[in-house]
């Protein structure tokens, strides 16, 4: 008999609404509640799911009223700490959208609280469940690449995407670059970063409280050199929703992951755009892709099966390196790690 976990989602915005939709369709989950300070938004998300889902304005109300196995936190990153600590103290497993927090101090508190309570903590690094990156890592693990020499990552998007939703709430690097930081640390397993030098610009988006672009060079303990590039200043009419790639050169081979072309291109008299077919494509009212695979894997993980979901400790490493990039970009100096 399939175990059915009682699940709640905190945050009814862009990501939270998709988490709720996926859990509501998952046989191993029963979506029991959605939490958002904007109750009208929470109610509208619940109503679209076509089933009885309770709504609450706070995580305190949620914990007082419901018996839960898993809570997915999809609030802004600087608001993860308080609900995470309270949920862990109740003995409830946690899944937190990336990054784990906006500061290392908060991130460590979340990890320590989950360890002390004996609950599982997973962090939403979606790209681990993108089959292109997964297969690239498999090439490395099976020895086909040899020892890594150089890695290049790029993740650029239009100013009408990320900045429109998140501009000013966190630095560009914590919204975007941290995805590639997690992937690189995941692929360079056993190596640690030793130094980072970064530069950034805020010519276009500085007035909104964020950056146009950041570029960083990181040296790892075995000598591997990694270049990170992120921007969300592409014009609104850019063809690619996300122009992303990763290239790795090793002693025995190389690979390229190309994510700009989704395979489905649309244009009309107002716009032209690649339509997402990878991360969260919709099939009617069902959300699929990497996000669905990730959340399904989280439920399997709770059931004792293996999963590549990022752990709290891995998320702390990603956060530490990303924050070092930001410090270097702000100071103009090399950060030693």
ZISULUR-V288124 format. One record per residue. N is the residue number from 1. OMEGA is omega in radians with two decimals (* if undefined). D_LAST is the distance of its C-alpha to the last C-alpha in Angstrom with 2 decimals. Layout:
BEGIN
n	omega	d_last
N	OMEGA	D_LAST
N	OMEGA	D_LAST
END
This chain:
BEGIN
n	omega	d_last
1	-3.11	48.57
2	3.05	45.45
3	3.10	43.36
4	-3.09	43.25
5	3.07	40.38
6	-2.96	41.01
7	2.97	38.38
8	3.11	37.71
9	3.08	35.65
10	-3.06	34.26
11	-3.08	34.24
12	-3.13	37.05
13	-3.03	35.49
14	-3.12	34.43
15	-3.08	32.37
16	3.13	34.16
17	3.10	37.54
18	3.05	36.56
19	-3.12	35.18
20	-3.13	38.49
21	-3.12	40.55
22	3.13	38.89
23	-3.13	39.18
24	-3.14	42.79
25	-3.04	43.63
26	-3.10	41.83
27	-3.11	44.35
28	-3.11	41.89
29	2.95	41.15
30	3.13	43.34
31	-3.06	41.99
32	-3.06	43.42
33	3.00	41.83
34	-3.09	39.95
35	3.02	38.45
36	3.09	38.07
37	3.05	38.91
38	-3.07	41.02
39	3.11	43.68
40	3.10	45.59
41	3.12	42.63
42	3.14	42.15
43	-3.13	45.90
44	3.08	46.00
45	-3.14	43.28
46	-3.11	45.14
47	-3.13	48.45
48	-3.09	47.27
49	3.04	46.48
50	3.11	50.13
51	-3.11	49.77
52	3.08	49.71
53	3.12	46.24
54	3.10	45.90
55	-3.13	44.02
56	-3.13	42.42
57	-3.10	41.00
58	3.10	38.30
59	3.09	36.42
60	3.09	38.33
61	3.13	41.60
62	-3.06	40.34
63	3.12	39.42
64	-2.99	42.73
65	-2.95	44.77
66	2.94	43.27
67	-2.97	42.50
68	3.03	39.44
69	-3.07	37.45
70	2.99	34.67
71	3.09	33.47
72	-3.11	31.60
73	-3.10	29.76
74	3.08	29.87
75	2.99	29.61
76	-2.94	27.26
77	-3.10	23.68
78	3.12	23.82
79	-3.12	26.96
80	-2.88	25.70
81	-3.01	25.14
82	3.11	28.72
83	-3.13	30.49
84	-3.14	27.88
85	-3.11	28.26
86	3.14	32.04
87	3.12	32.40
88	-3.13	30.42
89	3.10	32.56
90	-3.14	35.59
91	-3.10	34.48
92	3.11	34.05
93	-3.03	31.57
94	2.89	29.17
95	-3.02	28.07
96	3.06	25.86
97	-3.09	25.41
98	-0.31	21.90
99	-3.07	19.47
100	3.13	19.90
101	3.13	19.72
102	3.07	18.69
103	3.09	16.43
104	3.14	14.18
105	3.12	16.83
106	-3.13	19.59
107	3.14	18.00
108	3.11	17.55
109	3.14	21.12
110	3.13	22.45
111	-3.12	20.97
112	-3.13	22.24
113	3.14	25.59
114	3.07	26.18
115	-3.11	25.45
116	-3.12	27.78
117	-3.12	30.43
118	3.13	30.20
119	3.13	30.03
120	3.13	28.28
121	3.07	25.56
122	-3.10	25.01
123	-2.97	23.04
124	3.00	24.71
125	-2.97	22.76
126	-2.99	26.04
127	3.01	25.15
128	-3.11	24.76
129	2.97	28.52
130	-3.04	29.29
131	3.14	31.17
132	3.12	29.90
133	3.13	26.23
134	-3.13	27.39
135	3.09	29.53
136	3.10	26.86
137	3.11	24.62
138	3.07	27.78
139	3.12	28.26
140	-3.08	24.95
141	3.13	25.72
142	3.03	29.17
143	-3.07	28.00
144	-3.13	29.64
145	-3.04	26.61
146	3.12	25.52
147	-3.13	22.02
148	3.14	20.06
149	-3.06	19.60
150	3.10	19.01
151	3.05	18.82
152	3.09	20.10
153	3.08	20.43
154	3.08	22.66
155	-3.08	23.84
156	3.13	26.29
157	-3.04	29.07
158	3.12	31.94
159	3.12	31.96
160	3.14	34.67
161	-3.06	32.40
162	-3.11	29.11
163	3.13	29.73
164	-3.11	33.23
165	-2.90	32.10
166	-3.01	28.79
167	3.09	28.46
168	-3.10	27.21
169	3.10	26.10
170	3.06	22.41
171	3.09	20.35
172	-3.06	21.05
173	-3.13	17.56
174	3.05	18.07
175	-2.90	21.57
176	-3.03	21.20
177	-3.09	17.93
178	3.04	16.67
179	-3.10	19.53
180	3.06	18.24
181	3.11	14.64
182	-3.13	16.38
183	-3.12	18.62
184	3.11	16.12
185	3.11	14.21
186	-3.10	17.81
187	3.14	18.97
188	-3.11	16.22
189	-3.11	16.77
190	3.06	15.46
191	3.07	12.51
192	3.08	8.86
193	-3.12	6.60
194	3.10	4.72
195	3.13	5.48
196	3.02	7.81
197	-3.06	11.08
198	3.01	13.69
199	3.13	17.24
200	3.07	19.74
201	3.06	23.47
202	-3.08	25.77
203	-3.08	29.11
204	-2.95	30.87
205	-3.11	29.30
206	-3.12	27.97
207	3.11	31.16
208	3.09	30.51
209	3.13	27.16
210	-3.06	24.93
211	3.06	23.64
212	-3.03	25.50
213	2.98	22.67
214	3.09	18.96
215	-3.06	17.65
216	3.02	14.14
217	-3.09	13.05
218	3.05	10.11
219	3.13	9.85
220	-2.96	9.81
221	3.13	10.24
222	3.10	14.01
223	-3.14	14.08
224	3.13	14.81
225	-3.10	14.50
226	3.04	14.72
227	3.07	16.43
228	3.09	16.70
229	3.09	19.78
230	3.07	21.28
231	2.91	24.35
232	3.13	27.13
233	3.07	29.40
234	-3.13	31.69
235	-3.11	35.33
236	-3.14	37.13
237	-3.14	39.34
238	-3.08	36.61
239	-3.03	37.77
240	3.02	34.64
241	3.02	33.58
242	3.09	30.11
243	-3.01	29.46
244	3.06	26.73
245	3.01	25.92
246	3.08	23.52
247	3.11	24.02
248	3.08	22.62
249	3.10	23.78
250	-3.11	23.86
251	-3.09	25.70
252	-3.10	28.70
253	3.12	28.80
254	2.99	27.32
255	3.03	27.68
256	3.00	27.98
257	-3.10	27.95
258	-3.03	30.01
259	-3.11	30.32
260	-3.07	32.12
261	-3.12	35.62
262	-3.07	36.62
263	3.14	40.03
264	-3.08	41.92
265	-3.12	42.51
266	3.05	44.67
267	2.96	46.27
268	-3.07	49.02
269	-3.13	50.37
270	-2.99	47.51
271	3.00	44.31
272	-3.03	42.81
273	2.90	40.00
274	3.10	38.58
275	-3.07	39.28
276	3.02	36.70
277	-3.02	37.73
278	-2.94	34.45
279	-3.12	32.52
280	3.11	35.39
281	3.14	38.68
282	3.05	41.80
283	-2.93	44.85
284	3.10	47.41
285	3.11	45.97
286	3.10	43.67
287	-3.14	39.94
288	3.05	38.57
289	-3.04	35.68
290	-3.12	32.09
291	3.11	32.14
292	3.12	35.21
293	3.14	33.84
294	-3.09	30.69
295	3.04	32.76
296	3.13	35.25
297	3.08	32.56
298	3.12	31.39
299	3.07	35.00
300	3.12	35.18
301	3.09	32.03
302	-3.12	33.81
303	3.06	36.76
304	-3.14	34.83
305	-3.13	34.28
306	3.14	31.07
307	3.06	29.02
308	3.06	25.87
309	-3.11	25.28
310	3.12	21.63
311	3.08	21.09
312	3.14	19.59
313	3.09	16.71
314	3.13	16.02
315	3.08	16.37
316	3.12	13.77
317	3.11	11.15
318	-3.13	12.64
319	-3.12	12.72
320	-3.13	9.13
321	-3.13	8.23
322	3.09	11.50
323	3.08	11.09
324	3.05	8.06
325	-3.11	10.71
326	3.12	13.30
327	3.14	11.83
328	3.14	11.44
329	-3.12	14.93
330	-3.08	16.36
331	-3.08	15.27
332	-3.12	15.63
333	3.09	12.74
334	3.06	9.67
335	3.06	6.41
336	-3.08	3.81
337	*	0.00
END
